[in-house]
Structure formats: C-alpha cells, structure tokens
Amino acid sequence: MKIGILSRNPRIYSTHRLVKSALARGHQVQVVNPLRCYMNITSAKPMVHYREQLLNDFDAIIPRIGASVTFYGTAILRQFEMMGTYSLNESTSITRSRDKLRCLQILSRSGIGLPTTSYAHSTKMTGKLIEMVGGAPCVIKLIEGTQGKGVILAETPKAAESVIDGLRQMKAHFLVQEFIKESNGCDIRAFVIGDKVVASMMRKAKEGEFRSNLHRGGTAIPVDISKEEAQVAINAAKTLGLSVAGVDLLRSSRGPLVLEVNSSPGLQGIEASTGLDIAGMIIDYIEENVERNRDHYKG
C-alpha cells in the first residue's frame, strides 16, 4: 500500500512516527507538503501535482494539516478525495472541527455535553454573554485559536468586559464559555480511533495557569476513564465524522463535557504518557479501511 502524509515538516514527532510505523508494516510512504501542491481541476479527471510529480497513486492519505493552513490544506485533501483516495479524516470533518463555533453547534444539536457557551456580534450584548455562562469567572476563546493560544480566563465581570471590548476592536471572532471550577485545571485527552478510545491521559495545568495544554507547560499522566466518558468521546468524534480524533473532556458535576475535538491530534504526549504505539494503531486502522473505500468507489 502507498500512503501519503500531508505534513509541512517530516521531522515533527507525529509525522515521523507515522512514517516509521507505515514502513515497519511494509508500506510505501511519502510526506507531502500541502503548500507545495497544486491542482488541476478538470472535468472527470481531478489531479494533484507536487513539484514535478503527479500524485495519482496513493491508496490512502493521512492529513496532518496545521491550523494556520486549514483552508488550502483541506482543498488539497478534497482533491485527493475527488480522485477516490481514502482519507483517514475527510476534509469536511476537519473544517467542522477547526471552527470552534461550528463544532460546538454540531455537538450541541446531537445532545453531547458541553460547557455553556455564548456568542454574539453586537457590542450591546457583552453583559448578556457573560450572564449566559453564569457570570465570572468565565473563559474567552478565539474561534481560530489552537494549543491554548487565544484562551483567556476573566476572573471578574469587569475583566471579562475589558477583554471582550479589546477583541471586538481587533475584529476578532470569539466565544465566551462557562468556567468549570471543579475540573481543577485538569482535562482529559481521549484518543479515538474508529469506534474506540485507544488511549487517554489527564493533562494538568502548571502552577498559576488554568490551561492544561502540554504546549503551555502542562503535564500529562495516563488515566482510566469511565464508560460514560469514553462513549461521550466516541460520540463527539462520530458526530463530526472523524475517524481519528483527540477529544478533550472536562469532568464536571453534571458529567463529562466536551471542551474541544482535535482532528489532527499530536502523538508525542499520548505515546509518552501511556507507552502505547498509537501511530501503529492508526496505520492498522487504515489497512482495515482502505479496501472498504475501494469497494465503495467501484460500487
């Protein structure tokens, strides 16, 4: 089988591990920078070119598209999908998950537990936004933020108003979200492949910080999660149409709440904390599903 990995840097841990696992199972693998690809959009014969090469023989594509290049990266992925190539996570599912507002709206419609979230355009609604999420402290998030960037804890109504006013002046899109005090600066990353949670870790924020992201200095340990937590994570990934996802959960007094769904979850933290070969599990999943994809297009 020939596998393409859409990634801008083959030396990144996750990309390197996927390459190594694919080669260990006897597959051919090529890392392709999506920004160096260009497309020929023609009737009945869509194509993707990469430098001087025509990419028309991949059996499967693993998208490792950074948030900053989502628009172009998913356009390239969509072109592969038009060619009948199996994609581990499809372009539509990635764009759903990357837009925090759209993601929460889709999950909400399916009845999946979420922190109470408010959103508005008018500057006259600032007080209502804060009130809707139970007042301060509250969390203010940029819709396009990743790895904990653009996430602010406002401890008082006045602080929340100041942050919101500042973001409005910058014409930034943001959400206001309920602060789940009982989570104590911890969240759970449940790693979903197919219809299973294959690994989970608890991330704890460093002293003086409320964001538990490892990129922000948080620490991670393996954790056993409940059946309910696992099912919520699986349902969230399925609702967005993701085959592989990192689902971030908060433990609250009203049960597990989905904080975020990552369509390109990093492998380093979860593999280091659990000792599991997550990259190998991903390649195994692709092996199981490529034939099904071929049959679909033949049918």
N, C-alpha and C positions, 0 to 999 in steps of 0.2 A: 504494500500500500504506500502511496506517496502522500505525505502530509505537508501542507503549507501552514506556517505560523505567521500571522500578521503582527509584527512587532518592530518597533523602531530601533531596538537595541538587543542584539543576540546575547549580550553579556549580562543582562538583567537576570536575577536569580530564577524567576518563574519561567522565562523563555528558555534559559539554559537547561533547567530541569526537564522541561517538556521535550526538548531536543534529545537529551540523554536517554530518557525513558522510551521515546519512539525508536531510537537507534538500537537500544537494548532488545527491543521486540522485533527487530529485523525490518523495520520500515525505512523508507527514504524520507528525509525531512529537509525542508528549506525554509529559512527565515526570510521573510519578505517585508521590507519597509513599506507600509501602505502609502506613504507620501511620495515614494518614488515610482508608484504605479500610475498608469494612465489607461483610459478605457476607450474602446471602440464600440459605441452604442449604435448598432445597426440591426435592421430587421432580421429576425430569425437566427442571428449569429453573434450574440454578445461576446466580447473578448476582453481580457485584461493583459496589458503589456507591462513588463518590468525591466527597465533599462532596455537592453536589446533582445529580451527574451519574451516569448509568448507563453503565458501561464494557462495552459489549457488541459493539463493532465493531472491535476490534483484530485485525489479521491476525497480528501477532507481538508477543511480549513479550521484552524484554531485562532479565533480573534483575540489578540492581546492589545486592544486599541486603547491608547491613553485618552483620558477625558478631554484633553485640550485639542485632540484631532478627531473627536467623535463624528462630526459631520462628514469629513472626507473619508475617514476610515470605514464608516458604515456604508458609504456609497460604493467603495471598492468591494466590501464584503457582499453587498447586494448584487453586484455584477457577477461575482462567483456563484451566488445563489441562482441567478438567471441562467447560468451555464449548467445548472444541475449538480453543482458541487455540494457535498454535505458540509454544513457549518455547525460546529459544536454549539454555539449560541447564534441565533439568527439576528440579522440587522435590526428588525423591528423590535425584538425583545431588548436589545442593547439600548436603543434610543428610548424605549419606555422607562428603563431602569435609570438612565442617566439624567433624565429630567425629574428632579425630586418631587415637584408638584404633580406631574402626570402619574408618576409611580404611586404616590400616596392616594391619588384619586382612584386609580385602578384597584389597589389593595382594599381601599375603603368600600368600594362597591361590592367586593367579594366577602365583606364581613370579617376581614383579618384585623386583629387587634393592633391599634396604632396609638401613639401619644396624640392627644388632642392638638390639632394644628389649625392655624388661621392664616388667611391670605387676603389681601385687598390692594386696590390700586390707589384709591383716594386718600389723600393726606388727612382727611377729616375722620377716617376710621381708625386712627392709631390707637386711641383709647379702647375701642371695641376689640381690636386684635388682641391686646394684652388681656382684656377682661375675658374673652372667649376661652383662653387657655388656662384660666384660673388665677390670673394675675402674676406678679413677680414673686420669686424668681422665675424667669422664662428663658427659653433658648431661641436665638435668632439665627437663621441659617440662610446663606446664599444658595439659591436654587442650583447653581452650577458648581458649588464647592465640592472638593474631594479631600480625602485623607485628613479630615478635621479642619481644613482651611476654610475660612469664612463661616465659622461657627462661634457664636458669642453667647456667653451666659450673662444676662442682665439681672442683677440682684434686686433692683428696686424698680418701681414703675417709672421713675424719673430717668434712670439709666436706660431702660428699655426705649423710652420715647426719644432720648438723645441718639441712640444707635439707629433707630428706625428713621429718624429725620436725616441723619447723616447718609444712610443708604439710599434714601429717596433722592437726595441732592446728587448722588452719584449715578442715579437712574439704574440702580441695581435691583434685580429681582430677588426677593427673599420671602421666607416663611417665618412665622412666629409659632413656637412649639412649647407645649407643656413641659415643665421640668419635673422629671421623675426622681424625687428625692430619695426614695427607698432603694434605688439602684446603687447608691453609694459610690458613684464614679466608676462603676463596672458595667461592661456589656458582654454579651456572648456572641462570638462569631461561629455560626453553624455553617459548615461547608457541605453544600448539597450537590450530589451528582446523581442525575436521573431522579429516581423516586426514593432516595435515601440520604440521610445525613451521615456522611462517612467519617466526619471528624468534627470536634468542637473544642473551642478554647475560650477561657474567660480572660478578657483584657481589663486591666485596672489602670486608671489614670495615675500619673506621677503626683507627688505631693504638691498641693497648690493648684492643680489642674483638674478640670472636670471632663475633658475629652480623653477617651481611653485609647485612641488610635496609636498604634505602635510607632507611626511616623512622628507623633507628638511626644514620644518618650514614655508611652505606656508599656506595661509588662504583660506577658501572657503566660497562662498555665493551662494544661489540659483540664477539661471539666466534663463530668457526666451530666447530660441534660435529660429532662423528663420527656415522656412520650408526647405530652401536650406541646412542649417547646419544639421538639423535632417535627411534629406534624404542622405546626404553625410555619416553621422554616420551609418545609417542603411545599406547603400550600402557597406561600408567598412566591417562591421560585416558579412554580407551575402557573400561577395566575399571570405572571409576566411573560411566560413562555420560555423561561431559561432552563437549559439542561444542566448547566453548571453555574452555581452562584454562591457567594458568601453572604449569608443573611445575618444581619446584626440585630440582636434581640436585647431588650431590657426586661429584667424581672421586676414586675410591679405588683401592687396589692390587688390588682384586678386581672392578673395573669400575664403571660408573655406578650410583649408589644414589639412590633417590627419597627426598628429605627431606620434601617436602610437595607437595600438589596444591591449588592455589587455584582455586576455582570462579568467583571474581569478580576476576580479576587486573587490577591497575592498568595504565593505558595510558601514563602520563606517562614513567616511567623507560624503558620499552622503546622508545617512539617517539623520545624524546630521544637515547637511546644509539645507535639503529640508523638513525634518519632515515626509517623506514618508516611508511606510513599504515595502522596496524593497525586503527584504527576503521573505515576504509573497507573493509578486508578482512572485518571482522565483518558489516557491512551487506551486502556482496556474498554472503557465506555464507547470510545469512537469505533474500535474494532467491532463491537456488538451492533452498532447502529448504522455503519456505512452501507452494509448490504440492504438494509431496510430502505435506506434512502434511494439506492439504485433501483430497487423494485418499484418504488413509488413513481420514479420518473419513467421507467419502462412501461408501467401500467397506464 
